[in-house]
Amino acid sequence: METTIVIKNLTKKFGNVIAVNDVSLTIEPKTFLTLLGPSGCGKTTLLRCISGLEDPDEGEIYIGDKLVYSHVKGVSIPSGQRDLGLVFQNYALWPHMTVYKNMTFALEIQKLSKEEMKKRVTEALAEVKMSGYEDRYPREMSGGQQQRIALARMLAYRPRVFLMDEPLSNLDARLRMDMRTELKRLHHISDATTVYVTHDQLEAMTMSSNIAVMKEGVIQQMDTPDKVYHFPANLFVADFIGNPKVNLLEGWITGPDLVDLGKFNVPVFTFSHTGDVVVGIRPEDISVSTHAIDGGVEFITYSVLPTGADTTIIARKGDTELTIKEIGVSKLQMDQKIWLTFNKDAINLYDKATGNLITH
């Protein structure tokens, strides 16, 4: 069953702290939505409100055609009756139960037959590549294996909505990569509406169909990963998304499609705007030449940081510093003269006073 989640004017406070501030959004069926932001931005609180683990102070939540929470109407359906699957950072497996018992605990409450339970467990374990682990206890498995069992338990339950709160944060870097692959595949297979919480932008960019970037309880931008990366709605989103981080340079518009950055000018679409602005340039949108070229701006390499697949270059011109990303291993040396050109089509312009993206 395709399930839409609708949140209307949701607010949650803890004392004088507003954790979620008047949030409204619609999560379309089969969407993989990631709530992304720094610690304390309200993403986990919003997820817990959807799940029923927290009661908001204001607003409404609909899951499918069912109103599961309304402050005004006095509705608050318990978490167990919202048809949700939950996966947490700490796996939440019963230590005294085998994998099979952990997975069938909720199925027994549904009063499924033993044959149906066995079928679901077998299918779910196969999906997460954990077949044959039915008789293991959690203590007999690694963290990655336990997290796979937690995912399998959710799959066996077959909820309409998957909710996941930083399920990969306890795993090492290599295993996180493997699990991102599995999670994206599981979402594709299940077609469940999924809400995923993380502070890791790489997880958000690689797995999501939509990303909601949050700050201080407010959604700053909700869009596809491509648009969040290439067209950040404001300076906070631009600075938060991207590794290496975006170059943000203050300047002022001196003419049509030209911004003065103090020590040099940069061509950028100004859309008839005037005044003080901030220019946003991604590191991969700056080209490097080792000799003077038409339109190039002279810089000095301050540091060259090869990773194998690509190279991060830090370049300076007086007190202006730029981060550049090149594919492969760069042959540049530190303190070498270089000339930089900028991809006009990829540069974003922000109003300095509001911090918002300037567009048509």
C-alpha positions in Angstrom: 0.0 0.0 0.0 1.4 3.4 -1.0 1.6 5.7 2.0 1.9 9.5 2.2 3.0 11.2 5.4 1.7 14.7 5.9 2.9 17.0 8.7 1.1 20.2 9.4 2.5 23.1 11.6 4.3 20.7 13.9 6.0 22.2 17.0 7.8 20.4 19.8 9.3 22.1 22.9 11.5 20.9 25.7 11.1 23.5 28.3 12.1 26.8 26.7 13.9 25.0 23.8 11.9 24.7 20.6 13.2 21.5 19.0 10.8 21.5 16.1 9.5 24.9 15.0 6.2 25.0 13.0 7.3 22.3 10.5 5.0 21.4 7.6 5.9 18.9 4.9 4.5 16.2 2.7 6.4 13.0 2.2 5.2 11.3 -1.0 4.7 7.5 -1.3 7.9 5.4 -1.9 10.1 8.4 -1.1 13.4 8.0 0.8 13.5 11.2 2.7 16.5 12.0 4.8 16.3 14.5 7.6 19.8 16.0 7.6 21.5 18.5 9.9 23.9 19.1 12.7 23.4 17.9 16.3 20.5 19.6 18.0 18.8 20.7 14.8 15.6 18.8 15.6 15.8 15.9 13.1 15.5 13.1 15.6 12.8 14.8 17.5 10.8 15.2 14.3 11.3 11.5 13.5 10.2 10.6 17.1 7.0 12.7 16.7 6.2 10.8 13.5 6.8 7.5 15.2 4.6 8.3 18.2 7.6 8.1 20.7 7.1 11.9 21.3 3.9 13.9 21.5 4.2 17.3 19.8 2.9 20.5 21.4 1.1 21.7 18.3 0.2 20.5 14.8 -1.1 17.4 13.0 0.4 14.2 11.6 -1.3 12.0 9.0 0.1 8.6 7.9 -1.8 7.5 4.8 -5.4 8.5 5.3 -5.2 8.1 9.1 -4.8 11.1 11.5 -2.3 9.8 14.1 -1.8 13.0 16.0 -3.7 16.3 16.4 -3.2 18.7 19.3 -6.4 20.5 18.6 -8.5 17.3 18.1 -6.9 15.5 21.0 -5.7 12.6 18.8 -2.6 10.6 19.7 -2.4 7.1 18.3 0.2 4.9 20.1 3.4 4.0 18.2 2.4 0.4 17.9 -0.7 1.2 16.1 0.8 3.4 13.4 2.1 0.5 11.2 5.7 1.7 11.3 9.0 -0.1 11.2 11.7 1.4 13.5 15.5 1.0 13.3 17.7 2.8 15.8 21.4 3.5 16.3 21.7 0.9 19.1 20.1 -2.0 17.1 17.5 -2.7 20.0 17.7 -6.5 19.8 16.6 -8.6 22.8 19.9 -10.0 24.1 18.2 -13.2 25.6 16.4 -14.0 22.3 17.7 -15.7 19.2 17.6 -14.0 15.9 14.4 -16.0 15.0 12.7 -15.0 18.3 13.7 -11.3 17.8 12.2 -11.3 14.4 9.0 -13.1 15.2 8.2 -11.3 18.5 6.1 -8.6 16.7 4.7 -11.2 14.2 3.3 -13.2 17.1 1.4 -10.2 18.2 -0.1 -10.0 14.7 -1.2 -13.6 15.3 0.4 -14.9 12.1 0.7 -18.6 11.6 4.0 -20.4 12.3 4.4 -21.1 8.6 3.9 -17.5 7.6 6.3 -16.3 10.3 9.0 -18.8 9.1 8.5 -17.7 5.5 8.8 -14.0 6.4 11.9 -14.6 8.5 13.6 -16.6 5.8 12.8 -14.1 3.1 13.9 -11.1 5.2 17.2 -12.7 6.3 17.9 -13.5 2.6 17.4 -9.9 1.7 20.1 -8.7 4.2 22.4 -11.6 3.4 22.0 -13.2 6.8 20.5 -16.5 6.0 21.4 -19.3 8.5 21.6 -16.9 11.5 18.2 -17.8 12.9 19.6 -19.6 16.0 22.3 -17.0 16.8 22.1 -14.6 19.8 23.0 -10.9 19.4 26.2 -11.4 21.5 27.4 -13.9 18.9 27.4 -11.3 16.1 29.3 -8.2 15.1 27.7 -4.8 15.2 27.2 -4.9 11.4 25.5 -8.2 11.6 23.2 -7.0 14.4 22.2 -4.0 12.4 21.4 -6.3 9.5 19.2 -8.3 11.8 17.4 -5.2 13.0 16.7 -4.3 9.3 15.5 -7.9 8.6 13.2 -7.7 11.6 11.6 -4.5 10.1 11.3 -6.1 6.7 9.6 -9.2 8.1 7.0 -7.0 9.9 6.2 -5.4 6.5 5.2 -2.0 7.7 3.9 0.8 5.5 6.6 3.2 6.7 10.3 2.7 7.6 11.7 5.1 10.2 15.5 5.0 10.8 17.5 7.1 13.3 21.2 7.1 12.5 21.3 3.3 12.1 24.9 3.3 10.6 26.7 5.6 13.0 28.1 2.8 15.2 29.7 1.0 12.3 33.2 1.5 10.8 33.7 3.4 7.6 33.9 0.3 5.3 30.8 -1.3 6.8 28.9 1.9 6.5 29.6 1.9 2.8 28.3 -1.6 2.5 25.2 -0.9 4.5 24.4 2.2 2.5 24.3 -0.1 -0.5 22.0 -2.5 1.2 19.7 0.1 2.6 19.2 1.7 -0.8 18.5 -1.7 -2.3 16.1 -2.6 0.5 14.1 0.6 -0.1 14.0 -0.2 -3.8 12.7 -3.7 -3.2 10.1 -2.7 -0.5 8.8 0.5 -2.0 8.1 1.6 1.6 7.9 5.3 2.4 11.1 5.9 4.3 12.3 8.6 6.7 15.9 8.5 7.6 17.8 10.6 10.1 21.5 11.4 9.9 24.2 14.1 10.3 26.3 12.4 7.6 25.8 14.3 4.3 27.4 11.4 2.4 24.6 9.0 3.6 22.0 11.6 2.7 23.4 12.3 -0.8 23.9 8.7 -1.8 20.7 7.1 -0.5 17.9 9.7 -0.6 15.3 10.6 -3.2 14.7 13.8 -1.2 16.7 15.6 1.6 15.3 18.0 4.2 18.1 20.1 5.6 17.3 21.3 9.2 18.7 24.0 11.4 17.3 25.0 14.8 14.1 23.1 14.3 13.3 24.6 10.9 13.6 23.0 7.5 15.9 25.2 5.4 15.5 23.3 2.2 13.7 20.2 1.0 14.7 19.0 -2.4 16.4 16.3 -4.4 20.1 15.6 -3.5 21.2 17.1 -6.9 19.4 20.4 -6.2 20.4 20.6 -2.6 24.0 20.2 -3.7 24.0 22.4 -6.8 21.4 25.0 -5.8 21.5 25.4 -2.0 18.6 27.6 -0.9 20.8 29.6 1.5 24.3 30.0 2.9 23.7 27.5 5.7 22.7 24.7 3.3 25.6 25.7 1.0 28.2 25.5 3.8 26.8 22.4 5.3 26.6 20.3 2.1 29.8 19.3 0.3 33.2 17.8 1.1 35.5 19.6 0.5 33.3 22.5 1.5 32.0 25.2 -0.8 34.0 28.4 -1.3 32.0 31.4 0.0 33.4 34.8 -0.9 32.0 38.2 0.0 31.8 40.8 -2.7 29.6 43.4 -4.5 27.9 43.5 -7.9 29.8 46.0 -10.1 27.9 45.5 -13.3 25.8 43.0 -15.3 27.0 39.5 -14.5 30.1 40.7 -12.7 31.0 40.6 -9.0 34.1 42.3 -7.4 35.6 40.1 -4.7 38.2 42.7 -3.7 41.4 41.2 -5.3 39.7 40.0 -8.5 36.4 39.8 -10.3 34.3 36.7 -11.0 31.7 36.3 -13.8 28.4 35.2 -12.3 24.7 35.5 -13.3 23.4 38.5 -11.2 19.8 38.5 -12.5 19.6 42.3 -12.3 20.3 42.3 -8.6 22.6 44.9 -7.0 24.5 45.5 -3.8 26.5 43.2 -1.5 26.5 39.5 -2.2 28.2 36.2 -1.3 29.5 34.1 -4.1 29.3 30.3 -3.7 31.8 28.2 -5.8 32.1 24.4 -5.5 35.8 23.2 -5.5 35.2 21.1 -8.6 34.0 24.1 -10.5 37.4 25.8 -10.5 39.9 25.0 -13.2 43.7 25.2 -12.7 46.3 26.2 -15.2 50.1 26.2 -14.6 50.6 29.1 -17.0 48.9 32.4 -17.5 45.7 32.2 -19.5 43.0 34.6 -20.7 40.7 35.4 -17.8 42.8 33.4 -15.3 43.4 34.8 -11.8 46.9 34.3 -10.4 47.1 32.4 -7.1 49.7 30.5 -5.1 49.3 26.8 -4.0 49.3 26.8 -0.2 48.7 23.0 0.2 48.3 20.0 -2.1 46.4 17.0 -0.6 46.1 13.9 -2.9 43.8 11.1 -1.9 44.4 8.8 -4.8 41.1 9.2 -6.6 41.3 13.1 -6.5 43.4 15.9 -5.1 42.3 18.8 -2.9 44.3 22.0 -3.5 44.3 25.0 -1.2 45.2 28.2 -3.1 45.8 31.7 -1.7 45.9 35.2 -3.1 46.7 37.6 -0.2 44.1 36.8 2.5 41.7 35.1 0.0 41.7 31.3 0.2 40.1 28.9 -2.2 39.6 25.1 -2.1 39.9 23.3 -5.5 39.2 19.7 -6.3 40.9 17.9 -9.2 40.3 14.3 -10.4 43.3 12.1 -10.0 46.7 12.9 -8.5 47.8 16.4 -9.1 51.4 17.2 -10.1 51.2 20.7 -8.5 53.8 21.6 -5.9 53.3 23.9 -2.8 54.1 27.6 -3.4 53.7 27.1 -7.1 52.0 29.9 -9.2 48.7 28.8 -10.7 46.0 30.6 -12.7 42.3 29.9 -11.8 39.2 30.2 -13.9 35.6 29.7 -12.8 32.6 27.9 -14.3 30.1 30.7 -14.5 27.2 28.3 -15.0 27.9 26.5 -11.7 28.4 29.6 -9.5 25.6 30.6 -7.0 25.0 34.1 -5.8 23.5 34.9 -2.3 22.1 38.1 -0.9 24.5 39.1 1.9 21.8 40.5 4.2 19.4 37.6 4.0 21.8 34.7 3.1 19.2 33.5 0.5 20.0 32.3 -3.0 19.5 34.9 -5.7 17.6 33.5 -8.7 15.3 34.7 -11.4 
